[in-house]
Amino acid sequence: MKKLLVVLFLALLCLTAFGATNIKVLAWDDAHTQAWVANLKDFEKATGIKVDLELIPSGSMLQKTSLNVTENKANYDLVAIDEGNVAKFGDLLVPYSKWPEGKTFKKISTTEIPQAIFEAALWKGEIQGIPINGNVYVWITRKDLVEDPQFKKEFMEMFGYELRVPETLDQLANMAEFFKTKGIYGWAPFTKNTEGATCEAIMFFEAFGTHFMQDVAGKYVITLDKEKALEAILFYKRLMQYAPPGANDMGHAERIAAFSDGKVFSMFQWPGIIPSHENEDESLVVGKIEYTAPPAGPSARAAVRGCWILGIPKASTNAAAAAEFAYWLNSYDAGIKLAEDGMTPVRTDLLTNPVLLETNPWYEGMADSGLFAVSRPNRAAFYPEISEQIKVNWLAAVLGTVDPVTAINNMVDQVQALLDKYEN
């Protein structure tokens, strides 16, 4: 009887805090968000808030959000937004600084998630929501190869320093050259004519010390240092000689297959794809991979970011309850169970949790990469057009169909034309 009274009392507290609140949440559908579904009753029991969680294909999120979140209307109280679309919805969202404190779950501090990841929600100088996945380039390297005593001996004789996970791009090039003599491809590029090629361009530009664009007084300005951009392109072309056959048209499928078949020494990978490399039914390199931040270029390490954030529309009438749900998803205790059920965490203390690392060894690489996360120039509503010009000209340069200097000039001129069209 006493136990029953305690349960009833706790339930009453939840109702007192939020009333009989229902919230509507819109997010993309994959293993990450299916973990929310599996644990939803825990949140509802703890808070008394009922959640109508609608999951749809990620490719439909932009249109669905555009139709249901406007200046005067919000058919959802919490929406997941790809960071590339923050520019489209940023003005419609409640700034994170104005989110209420949690009543059951603590408001997430901006120090609990790497600053460079939190900046996925940045719009006009303010954080407009909270990251809900730490999608960032992770560097994957065959640790069985760098630990091989004979390889270590031969590499030392050839280059005069220890064979290890590459810490710099120069080391990567040396190691790629070395492993070519062993019948192993040193590196795998991303050269499909898709957004991934833009990511490669941004990573190498940043690593060589130049930003393609920067926000100046609320407007994008091209700031690319053409000499450094040329250095980045020429280095990428140097690495291409150590890539697998078909390197001029490699996308996710080709890269996954090459690495999982044990043919590649070292390359970047997105966290959502990494589990396939650790799946015994799909991979020959299970348990043989070291996960780190990308190697440093002459100026910096750069890990391209591609996060989703959770935002509260200004027109929502359930902001407090919506915030509570977002805090629960990013809380430490709930995060452990959510991670076990398929959600990739974003908190540093979860990514470095020893228990979670036993089954998800790539989390440590995510935590490291999060410190060096860089954004594509996707804070413009016309980013897809910007990306197209970066991608097309980058590929032309690294694949040799256009002289690199000409390709860089074309890239700058074509993006400047877009800026003149939309912003000036």
Long-range contacts (C-beta under 8 A, 24 or more apart in sequence): 11-48, 14-46, 14-47, 14-48, 14-49, 14-104, 15-48, 17-47, 17-48, 17-103, 17-104, 18-47, 18-48, 18-49, 18-103, 18-320, 18-321, 18-324, 20-48, 20-50, 21-48, 21-49, 21-50, 21-318, 21-321, 22-49, 22-50, 22-51, 22-52, 22-318, 23-49, 23-50, 23-51, 23-52, 23-77, 23-78, 23-318, 23-321, 23-322, 23-325, 24-52, 24-54, 24-75, 24-76, 24-77, 24-78, 25-51, 25-52, 25-53, 25-54, 25-76, 25-77, 25-78, 25-79, 25-322, 25-325, 26-54, 26-56, 26-61, 26-64, 26-65, 26-68, 26-76, 26-78, 26-79, 26-80, 27-53, 27-54, 27-55, 27-61, 27-79, 27-80, 27-132, 27-308, 28-55, 28-56, 28-57, 28-58, 28-61, 28-80, 28-308, 29-55, 29-56, 29-57, 29-58, 30-58, 30-272, 31-342, 31-343, 32-133, 32-272, 32-342, 32-343, 32-344, 33-80, 33-343, 34-341, 34-342, 35-338, 35-339, 35-341, 35-342, 35-343, 36-329, 36-338, 36-343, 38-341, 38-342, 39-334, 39-337, 39-338, 39-341, 42-334, 42-337, 43-325, 43-328, 43-334, 46-104, 46-105, 46-328, 47-103, 47-104, 47-105, 47-321, 47-324, 47-328, 49-321, 49-324, 49-325, 51-325, 58-82, 61-85, 62-88, 65-89, 69-313, 69-315, 70-315, 71-314, 71-315, 72-315, 73-315, 74-313, 74-314, 74-315, 74-316, 74-317, 76-313, 76-316, 77-312, 77-313, 77-316, 77-317, 77-318, 77-319, 77-321, 77-322, 78-310, 78-311, 78-312, 78-316, 78-322, 78-325, 78-326, 79-310, 79-311, 79-313, 80-132, 80-308, 80-309, 80-310, 81-129, 81-308, 81-309, 81-310, 81-311, 82-306, 82-308, 83-120, 83-121, 83-305, 83-306, 83-307, 83-308, 83-309, 83-375, 83-378, 84-306, 84-376, 84-378, 84-383, 86-120, 86-121, 86-122, 86-123, 86-128, 86-309, 86-378, 86-379, 87-123, 87-378, 87-379, 87-380, 87-381, 87-383, 88-381, 89-311, 90-123, 90-124, 90-128, 91-123, 91-124, 92-313, 92-314, 92-315, 93-123, 93-128, 93-129, 93-311, 93-312, 93-313, 93-314, 94-128, 94-311, 94-312, 94-313, 94-314, 94-316, 94-319, 95-126, 95-127, 95-128, 96-121, 96-126, 96-127, 96-128, 96-129, 96-130, 97-126, 97-127, 99-312, 99-319, 99-323, 99-326, 100-319, 100-320, 100-323, 102-323, 102-324, 102-327, 103-320, 103-324, 104-324, 104-328, 105-324, 105-327, 105-328, 105-331, 105-334, 106-327, 106-331, 107-323, 107-327, 108-326, 108-327, 108-330, 108-331, 108-347, 112-330, 112-347, 112-348, 112-349, 113-330, 113-346, 113-347, 113-348, 113-370, 114-348, 114-367, 114-370, 114-371, 114-373, 116-305, 116-370, 116-371, 116-372, 116-373, 116-374, 117-305, 117-307, 117-346, 117-370, 117-373, 119-373, 119-375, 120-305, 120-307, 120-308, 120-309, 120-373, 120-375, 121-309, 121-311, 122-379, 123-379, 124-218, 128-309, 128-311, 129-309, 129-310, 129-311, 129-312, 129-326, 130-309, 130-310, 130-326, 130-330, 131-307, 131-308, 131-309, 131-346, 132-307, 132-308, 132-309, 132-310, 132-326, 132-329, 132-330, 132-346, 133-271, 133-307, 133-308, 133-343, 133-344, 133-346, 134-271, 134-307, 134-344, 134-345, 134-346, 134-351, 134-366, 134-370, 135-270, 135-271, 135-272, 135-305, 135-306, 135-307, 135-308, 135-344, 136-271, 136-303, 136-304, 136-305, 136-306, 136-307, 136-366, 136-369, 136-370, 136-373, 137-199, 137-203, 137-268, 137-269, 137-270, 137-294, 137-303, 137-304, 137-305, 137-369, 138-268, 138-269, 138-270, 138-271, 138-274, 138-291, 138-292, 138-293, 138-303, 138-362, 138-365, 138-366, 138-369, 139-165, 139-166, 139-266, 139-267, 139-268, 139-269, 139-291, 139-292, 139-293, 139-294, 139-295, 139-365, 139-369, 140-259, 140-266, 140-267, 140-268, 140-269, 140-274, 140-277, 140-289, 140-290, 140-291, 140-362, 140-365, 141-165, 141-166, 141-265, 141-266, 141-289, 141-290, 141-292, 142-262, 142-264, 142-265, 142-266, 142-285, 142-288, 142-289, 142-290, 143-288, 143-289, 143-290, 144-285, 144-288, 145-179, 145-184, 145-265, 146-290, 151-178, 151-182, 154-178, 165-266, 165-290, 165-292, 166-266, 166-295, 167-295, 167-296, 168-295, 168-296, 168-297, 169-207, 169-235, 169-295, 169-296, 169-297, 169-298, 171-295, 172-239, 172-266, 172-295, 173-235, 173-238, 173-239, 173-242, 175-265, 175-266, 176-239, 176-242, 176-265, 176-266, 177-242, 179-242, 179-265, 180-242, 184-263, 184-264, 184-265, 185-242, 185-243, 185-244, 185-258, 185-263, 185-264, 185-265, 186-239, 186-242, 186-243, 186-264, 186-265, 186-266, 187-239, 187-242, 187-243, 187-264, 187-265, 187-266, 187-267, 188-243, 188-244, 188-247, 188-250, 188-254, 188-255, 188-258, 188-259, 188-264, 188-267, 189-236, 189-239, 189-240, 189-243, 189-247, 189-250, 189-398, 190-250, 190-251, 190-252, 190-255, 190-268, 191-247, 191-248, 191-249, 191-250, 191-251, 191-395, 191-398, 191-399, 192-249, 192-250, 192-251, 192-252, 193-391, 193-392, 193-395, 194-251, 194-391, 195-387, 195-391, 196-251, 196-252, 197-391, 197-394, 197-395, 198-376, 198-387, 198-390, 198-391, 198-394, 199-304, 199-306, 199-376, 200-236, 200-394, 201-390, 201-391, 201-394, 202-302, 202-304, 202-374, 202-375, 202-376, 202-377, 202-390, 203-268, 203-294, 203-302, 203-303, 203-304, 203-374, 204-232, 204-233, 204-235, 204-236, 204-297, 204-302, 205-229, 205-232, 206-297, 206-299, 206-300, 206-302, 206-374, 207-232, 207-294, 207-296, 207-297, 207-298, 207-299, 207-300, 207-301, 207-302, 208-232, 208-235, 208-297, 208-298, 208-299, 209-297, 209-298, 209-299, 209-300, 212-377, 212-390, 212-415, 213-377, 213-386, 213-415, 215-379, 219-419, 219-423, 220-377, 220-379, 220-380, 220-419, 220-423, 221-419, 222-412, 222-415, 222-416, 222-419, 224-408, 224-411, 224-412, 226-405, 226-408, 226-409, 226-412, 228-299, 229-408, 230-404, 230-405, 230-408, 231-298, 232-297, 233-394, 233-397, 233-398, 233-404, 233-407, 233-408, 234-404, 235-297, 236-398, 237-397, 237-398, 237-400, 237-404, 240-398, 248-399, 259-285, 260-284, 260-285, 268-294, 270-306, 271-344, 271-362, 271-366, 272-344, 274-362, 278-361, 278-362, 289-361, 289-362, 291-361, 291-362, 291-363, 291-364, 291-365, 291-366, 291-368, 292-365, 292-368, 292-369, 293-365, 293-368, 293-369, 293-371, 293-372, 294-369, 294-372, 300-372, 301-372, 302-372, 302-374, 303-369, 303-370, 303-372, 303-373, 303-374, 304-373, 304-374, 304-376, 305-373, 305-374, 305-375, 305-376, 306-376, 307-346, 380-422, 380-423, 381-422, 382-418, 382-422, 385-418, 386-415, 386-418, 389-414, 389-415, 389-418, 390-415
